């Protein structure tokens, strides 16, 4: 991939990390922030009476969001990730759950490949915006892909989160890794999403994360 950050993701999120994440998900279910996102999306899907929905899960990791939503009103899912190891374990879990015929996998940089990907009823980016250097491009292009709902999880915009991310990146430099974490301003993210025609419906927070859901138009 031409994207340096994506190459770093490929190296950083290797088979050992992917396998460990899958084991943790199987034992404990979704992490707290992911669970909040899924719960909020399910409520919005019910409110809108969405049926036979298509999910575009950007940076889908081991596929937690698609696994959970495919058990409900989501009919099909497209999973895109810059880590081949995560795609491999997500595919394994998809087959185990009987969702293989309803899921497709795409490897690469979403921003570079966006023209080849379909618009979807629901678009999700769970802890993905902080892994991409060009927030305006990622947020804007992904927002324009949704026809109904948009969900994301990203770091909170306070000083101690900025300090923590700086510390992570210092370790990455010592490791000579090309992967970096980015502390994008949540207010700036919100501005990009609103400029794309989305309206925020929900903002929930954990200690480290903001969990947001937007709609193409206000919910009833």
C-alpha positions, 0 to 999 in steps of 0.5 A: 500500500502507498499509505505509510500509515497503512503499511504501519498498521499491517506490521503493527497488527500482526497475527499474534495480536489479531488472534489475541483480540479474537480470543478476548472477544469470544470470552468477554464479548465487545469492549465497553466502547464498542458495546456502547456503539453497538447498543446505540446503533441497534436503538437507532436501527429500531427507531428508523425501522431499518431492514435488510441493511448493508453495513460498511465497517471501516477498519473492522478489526476482528469483525466485532461490529459486523458479527453482532449486527448481522445477528439483527437487522443488518443483512450484509456487511462489507469489512475493510481493513489494512491488516491482513491478519485481522481480516483472516481472523474476522473471516474465520469468525464470520464462517464460524457464525454462519455469516460467510455468504453475507460478508465480503472482505476488502484489504487496503486503505479505505480512502484510496479504495473508497470509489470502489466501495458501495454506499451503505445504510450504516457506516462504522469506524470503531477506534479507526479515526485515531489510526489515520493521519488524514482525519478530514479525508477519512471522516468526510469520505466515510460520512458520504458513504452512509445513507442512514447511520454513521457510528464512530469511536475515537479518543476523548479530546482532553490533555491527558489523552493527548499526553498518553497518545504522545507516549505511545508514539514515543514507544513506536519511534523507539521500536522503529515502527511506522505506525502512529496514533493520532489525537484528532480534535473531536470538535473538528471531527464533528465539524467534518461530519456535519459538513457532510450532511450528518446530524449527531444523535448520540454522544456517549463517553468512557474514560478514554473514548467518545462514542458517537452516532450520526444520522443522515437526517434527525431521528423521529 
